[in-house]
Amino acid sequence: MREKEVDARIKSLAAEVSAGRQAELVEELIETALRLGRDKATIADMKLFNRAMREMRFAASVFTKFQGRRKVAIFGSARTRSDAGEFIQAREFARRIVREGFMVITGGGDGIMGAAQQGAGAENSFGLNIRLPFEQRANETIYGDRKLINFNYFFTRKLNFMKETHAFVLCPGGFGTQDEGFEALTLMQTGKSQIVPLVLLDRPNGHYWETWRRFIHNDLLGAGLVSQSDFHLFRIAQSVDEAVAEVLKFYRVFHSYRWVRERMVIRVNRHLTAAAVAALNDKFDALLAADRIVQTEALPEEHEDAGIAELPRLVLTPHKRDFGMIRLLLDGINESETEGARAAGAENAQQVGQSDAPPASVTEGF
């Protein structure tokens, strides 16, 4: 069969379900599937690719309905007992973060996962369950819910955790918890995924994550296997209050970012003052590969992001070799003075100056 005839058929099929850029991507997906046949791929490979694609498609169809809400992934041991302090913490953190408008994602199992699901409630949570011959089963809270997604492959499950999550909270756990934590750190460290908060939650005076941090510091950093700035990619918290505050602080001014070729386009919730932008340029000059950080409106290349087109942008060209420093930049943005905050401060100062009554004495009432 001639290539042009195949192309015409592919275009016709894609046009039946989509249009524009989406149609182009559907065409590429069909063409890739056909090339597997032409390459005489093994049945085992074809089954793997087919099942992986089906899992990813189904998961995307579930998450798409909730695109408007940020989500926190909570990891921890499936073996944690319900009377353990870590269980109680995970349940309380999930309850508190949902109250702030977030949804919760867990592995769908028992232990820490079940605790988080209890705290969030089924209506505010997702369970990404993995089919195992032992131990892992859906917890009672999420069992039967339409947001419980069962995966055959760890890699498709991990992909969904990474692409759908706006913050990670890790409670003490075993190999799986460590695996998910290192996966997230590796992808953020190398720029292959978005930088988001990664909080290591321990009980008060607990030593699980501090022991882990010492290993990273003494053995990995000491041997030159990681960089000092990589430590900016995670935080240790020993209370639910600290963990909740860390997640909320990250999105105080910062909204999201994307790359337009070599430029990093950071969306912010409010305009920064000119002084705040100048301060960021001074503090993070070594991070910039070219030009300066400038505040602007949405770029023409962001036309697909129409839902957030009104947000101000900070545009810069950073070196892509130190994402720990980019995390520090995002922290700096969140600590910056915004136009709204400055206006509110001026208004408050004016109101105080116009008040007829003198300020109350600090000793009044004693």
C-alpha positions as CSV (number, residue, x, y, z in Angstrom):
1,M,0.0,0.0,0.0
2,R,1.4,3.4,-0.9
3,E,2.3,5.9,1.9
4,K,0.0,8.6,0.4
5,E,-3.0,6.3,0.5
6,V,-2.2,5.4,4.2
7,D,-1.8,9.1,5.1
8,A,-5.2,10.0,3.5
9,R,-6.9,7.2,5.5
10,I,-5.2,8.3,8.7
11,K,-6.2,11.9,8.2
12,S,-9.8,10.9,7.5
13,L,-10.0,8.8,10.7
14,A,-8.4,11.6,12.8
15,A,-10.9,14.1,11.4
16,E,-13.8,12.1,12.6
17,V,-12.9,12.6,16.2
18,S,-10.8,15.8,16.4
19,A,-9.5,18.9,14.7
20,G,-6.6,21.3,14.6
21,R,-3.5,20.4,16.7
22,Q,-5.4,17.6,18.4
23,A,-6.1,16.0,15.0
24,E,-2.4,16.2,14.1
25,L,-1.4,14.3,17.3
26,V,-4.1,11.7,16.7
27,E,-2.6,11.1,13.2
28,E,0.8,10.6,14.8
29,L,-0.6,8.1,17.3
30,I,-2.2,6.1,14.5
31,E,1.0,6.2,12.4
32,T,3.0,5.0,15.3
33,A,0.7,2.0,15.8
34,L,0.9,1.2,12.1
35,R,4.7,1.4,12.2
36,L,4.8,-1.2,15.0
37,G,3.0,-3.6,12.5
38,R,5.5,-2.7,9.7
39,D,8.4,-3.3,12.1
40,K,7.1,-6.8,12.9
41,A,7.1,-6.0,16.6
42,T,6.8,-9.1,18.8
43,I,3.4,-10.1,20.2
44,A,4.8,-9.5,23.7
45,D,5.8,-5.9,22.8
46,M,2.5,-5.2,21.1
47,K,0.6,-6.4,24.1
48,L,2.7,-4.2,26.4
49,F,2.3,-1.1,24.3
50,N,-1.4,-1.7,23.8
51,R,-2.2,-2.2,27.5
52,A,0.0,0.8,28.5
53,M,-1.8,3.0,26.1
54,R,-5.2,1.8,27.3
55,E,-4.2,2.5,30.9
56,M,-3.0,6.0,30.1
57,R,-6.1,6.8,28.1
58,F,-8.5,5.7,30.8
59,A,-6.6,7.5,33.5
60,A,-6.5,10.7,31.5
61,S,-10.3,10.4,30.9
62,V,-10.8,10.3,34.7
63,F,-8.4,13.1,35.6
64,T,-9.7,15.4,32.8
65,K,-12.9,16.0,34.7
66,F,-11.0,17.6,37.6
67,Q,-8.4,19.7,35.8
68,G,-9.6,22.8,37.7
69,R,-8.3,21.6,41.1
70,R,-4.8,21.1,42.3
71,K,-3.9,17.7,43.7
72,V,-1.5,16.4,46.4
73,A,0.0,12.9,46.2
74,I,0.4,11.3,49.6
75,F,2.8,8.3,49.8
76,G,3.6,6.0,52.8
77,S,3.6,2.4,53.9
78,A,0.6,0.2,53.3
79,R,1.6,-1.6,56.5
80,T,1.1,1.4,58.9
81,R,-1.4,0.5,61.6
82,S,-4.5,2.7,62.2
83,D,-3.3,3.6,65.8
84,A,0.1,4.8,64.6
85,G,1.0,8.5,64.9
86,E,1.9,8.5,61.2
87,F,-1.5,7.2,60.2
88,I,-3.2,9.9,62.3
89,Q,-1.0,12.6,60.7
90,A,-1.7,11.4,57.2
91,R,-5.4,11.5,57.8
92,E,-5.3,14.9,59.3
93,F,-3.1,16.3,56.6
94,A,-5.5,15.1,53.9
95,R,-8.4,16.5,55.8
96,R,-6.7,19.9,56.1
97,I,-5.4,20.2,52.6
98,V,-8.8,19.3,51.1
99,R,-10.2,22.1,53.2
100,E,-7.8,24.4,51.3
101,G,-9.3,23.4,47.9
102,F,-6.9,20.6,46.9
103,M,-7.7,17.0,46.0
104,V,-5.7,14.0,47.2
105,I,-4.1,11.2,45.2
106,T,-2.8,8.0,46.8
107,G,-1.8,4.5,45.7
108,G,-5.3,3.4,46.7
109,G,-4.1,0.8,49.3
110,D,-4.3,0.6,53.1
111,G,-2.0,2.0,55.7
112,I,-0.9,5.6,55.0
113,M,-2.9,5.5,51.8
114,G,-6.1,4.5,53.5
115,A,-5.5,7.2,56.2
116,A,-5.2,9.9,53.6
117,Q,-8.2,8.6,51.8
118,Q,-10.2,8.7,55.0
119,G,-9.2,12.3,55.7
120,A,-9.9,13.5,52.2
121,G,-13.1,11.5,51.6
122,A,-13.8,9.6,48.4
123,E,-15.3,12.7,46.7
124,N,-12.0,14.5,47.0
125,S,-9.5,11.8,46.2
126,F,-8.1,9.5,43.6
127,G,-6.7,6.0,44.1
128,L,-4.1,4.8,41.7
129,N,-4.1,1.1,42.6
130,I,-1.4,-1.4,41.3
131,R,-2.3,-5.0,40.7
132,L,0.0,-7.1,42.9
133,P,-0.1,-10.8,43.9
134,F,-0.1,-9.8,47.6
135,E,-0.7,-6.9,50.0
136,Q,-2.1,-4.2,47.7
137,R,-5.8,-3.8,47.5
138,A,-8.1,-0.8,47.3
139,N,-8.9,0.6,50.7
140,E,-12.5,0.8,51.9
141,T,-12.9,4.6,51.3
142,I,-12.0,4.6,47.6
143,Y,-13.2,1.1,46.7
144,G,-15.9,1.2,44.1
145,D,-15.4,4.9,43.4
146,R,-15.1,6.1,39.8
147,K,-11.8,7.8,40.7
148,L,-10.2,4.4,41.6
149,I,-7.9,3.5,38.7
150,N,-6.3,0.1,38.5
151,F,-2.9,-0.2,36.8
152,N,-1.0,-3.3,35.6
153,Y,2.3,-1.5,35.2
154,F,4.2,0.6,37.7
155,F,5.5,2.9,34.9
156,T,2.0,4.0,33.8
157,R,1.0,4.5,37.4
158,K,4.1,6.6,38.1
159,L,3.5,8.7,35.0
160,N,0.1,9.6,36.2
161,F,1.3,10.5,39.7
162,M,3.9,12.8,38.2
163,K,1.8,14.5,35.6
164,E,-1.3,15.1,37.8
165,T,0.4,16.1,41.0
166,H,1.0,19.7,42.3
167,A,2.7,18.6,45.5
168,F,4.1,15.4,47.1
169,V,3.9,14.5,50.8
170,L,5.8,11.4,51.8
171,C,5.2,9.7,55.2
172,P,7.5,7.0,56.5
173,G,7.4,3.9,54.3
174,G,9.3,1.1,52.6
175,F,10.7,0.5,49.2
176,G,7.7,1.8,47.4
177,T,7.7,5.1,49.3
178,Q,11.5,5.6,48.8
179,D,11.0,4.7,45.1
180,E,8.3,7.3,44.6
181,G,10.3,9.9,46.4
182,F,13.5,9.4,44.5
183,E,11.5,9.3,41.2
184,A,10.0,12.7,41.9
185,L,13.4,14.1,43.0
186,T,15.2,12.7,40.0
187,L,12.7,14.1,37.5
188,M,12.7,17.6,39.2
189,Q,16.5,17.6,39.5
190,T,16.9,16.9,35.8
191,G,14.1,19.2,34.6
192,K,12.0,16.4,33.2
193,S,9.0,17.3,35.4
194,Q,7.6,20.4,36.9
195,I,9.1,21.6,40.2
196,V,6.5,21.2,42.9
197,P,6.6,21.0,46.7
198,L,8.0,17.7,48.0
199,V,7.4,17.4,51.8
200,L,8.8,14.6,54.0
201,L,6.3,14.4,56.8
202,D,7.4,12.8,60.1
203,R,5.8,12.7,63.5
204,P,7.1,15.3,66.1
205,N,10.6,14.3,67.2
206,G,10.6,11.5,64.6
207,H,13.9,10.5,63.0
208,Y,12.8,8.6,59.9
209,W,13.4,11.5,57.4
210,E,16.2,13.1,59.3
211,T,18.1,9.7,59.1
212,W,17.3,9.7,55.3
213,R,18.6,13.3,55.0
214,R,21.8,12.5,56.8
215,F,22.4,9.6,54.3
216,I,21.9,12.0,51.4
217,H,24.1,14.6,53.0
218,N,26.9,12.4,54.3
219,D,27.1,9.7,51.6
220,L,25.8,11.2,48.4
221,L,26.8,14.8,48.8
222,G,30.0,13.8,50.6
223,A,31.0,11.7,47.6
224,G,30.0,14.4,45.1
225,L,27.1,12.4,43.7
226,V,24.5,15.2,44.3
227,S,24.8,19.0,44.6
228,Q,24.1,21.1,47.6
229,S,21.4,23.0,45.8
230,D,19.5,19.6,45.3
231,F,18.5,19.9,49.0
232,H,16.2,22.8,48.0
233,L,14.0,20.4,46.2
234,F,12.6,18.9,49.4
235,R,11.5,20.0,52.9
236,I,11.2,18.0,56.1
237,A,8.2,18.8,58.3
238,Q,7.4,17.4,61.7
239,S,3.8,18.5,62.0
240,V,0.7,18.7,59.9
241,D,0.8,22.5,60.3
242,E,4.3,22.7,58.7
243,A,3.3,20.4,55.8
244,V,0.1,22.3,55.0
245,A,1.9,25.6,55.2
246,E,4.7,24.5,52.9
247,V,2.2,23.5,50.1
248,L,0.1,26.6,50.5
249,K,3.2,28.9,50.5
250,F,4.4,27.5,47.2
251,Y,1.3,28.7,45.4
252,R,0.9,32.1,47.3
253,V,2.1,34.1,44.3
254,F,3.5,31.5,41.9
255,H,0.9,29.8,39.7
256,S,2.7,27.5,37.2
257,Y,5.3,27.6,34.5
258,R,6.1,26.3,31.1
259,W,9.0,26.4,28.6
260,V,8.9,28.2,25.3
261,R,12.0,26.9,23.7
262,E,14.9,28.1,26.0
263,R,12.7,30.6,27.9
264,M,11.0,29.8,31.1
265,V,7.6,31.5,31.4
266,I,6.4,31.7,35.0
267,R,2.8,32.5,35.6
268,V,2.1,34.5,38.8
269,N,-1.2,35.2,40.5
270,R,-0.5,39.0,40.9
271,H,1.8,41.5,39.3
272,L,5.1,42.0,41.2
273,T,6.3,45.5,41.9
274,A,9.2,46.8,39.8
275,A,11.4,46.8,42.9
276,A,10.6,43.1,43.5
277,V,11.5,42.1,39.9
278,A,14.8,44.1,40.2
279,A,15.5,42.3,43.5
280,L,15.0,38.9,41.8
281,N,17.4,39.9,39.0
282,D,20.0,40.9,41.5
283,K,19.7,37.7,43.7
284,F,19.5,35.2,40.8
285,D,21.8,36.8,38.3
286,A,24.0,33.7,38.3
287,L,21.0,31.5,37.3
288,L,20.4,33.5,34.1
289,A,22.0,32.3,30.9
290,A,20.9,35.4,29.0
291,D,19.0,38.7,29.4
292,R,17.1,39.6,32.6
293,I,13.9,38.5,34.3
294,V,11.1,40.6,32.8
295,Q,7.5,40.9,33.7
296,T,5.1,40.7,30.8
297,E,1.8,39.4,29.6
298,A,1.1,36.0,28.0
299,L,3.3,35.1,25.1
300,P,1.9,34.4,21.7
301,E,3.2,30.8,22.0
302,E,0.8,30.3,25.0
303,H,-2.4,30.5,23.0
304,E,-3.3,27.0,24.0
305,D,-3.4,28.1,27.7
306,A,-6.4,30.4,27.2
307,G,-7.7,29.6,30.7
308,I,-4.8,31.4,32.4
309,A,-4.1,34.0,29.7
310,E,-4.9,36.9,32.0
311,L,-2.2,36.0,34.5
312,P,1.0,38.1,34.5
313,R,4.2,36.4,33.4
314,L,7.9,36.5,34.5
315,V,10.1,35.5,31.5
316,L,13.7,34.4,31.9
317,T,16.3,32.3,30.2
318,P,18.0,30.2,32.9
319,H,20.8,27.7,32.8
320,K,19.2,24.3,32.8
321,R,21.8,22.7,35.0
322,D,20.6,23.6,38.5
323,F,16.9,23.1,39.1
324,G,17.5,23.4,42.9
325,M,18.3,27.1,42.3
326,I,15.1,27.4,40.1
327,R,13.2,26.1,43.1
328,L,14.8,28.9,45.2
329,L,13.7,31.4,42.5
330,L,10.1,30.2,42.9
331,D,10.4,30.6,46.6
332,G,11.8,34.1,46.0
333,I,8.8,35.0,43.8
334,N,6.4,33.8,46.6
335,E,8.2,36.1,49.1
336,S,8.1,39.1,46.7
337,E,6.0,42.2,47.2
338,T,3.1,42.3,44.7
339,E,1.3,45.3,43.4
340,G,-1.9,44.2,45.2
341,A,-0.1,43.8,48.5
342,R,1.6,47.2,48.1
343,A,-1.7,48.9,47.3
344,A,-3.4,47.2,50.3
345,G,-0.5,48.3,52.6
346,A,-0.7,51.9,51.4
347,E,-4.5,51.9,51.9
348,N,-4.1,50.5,55.4
349,A,-1.4,53.1,56.3
350,Q,-3.7,55.9,55.0
351,Q,-6.6,54.6,57.1
352,V,-4.4,54.5,60.2
353,G,-3.2,58.0,59.6
354,Q,-6.7,59.3,59.2
355,S,-8.1,57.6,62.3
356,D,-9.4,59.9,65.0
357,A,-8.5,57.6,67.8
358,P,-4.9,57.1,68.9
359,P,-3.6,53.6,68.8
360,A,-4.3,51.5,71.9
361,S,-1.5,51.3,74.4
362,V,0.3,48.0,74.6
363,T,-0.4,48.0,78.3
364,E,-4.1,48.7,77.9
365,G,-6.3,46.2,79.8
366,F,-3.6,45.3,82.3
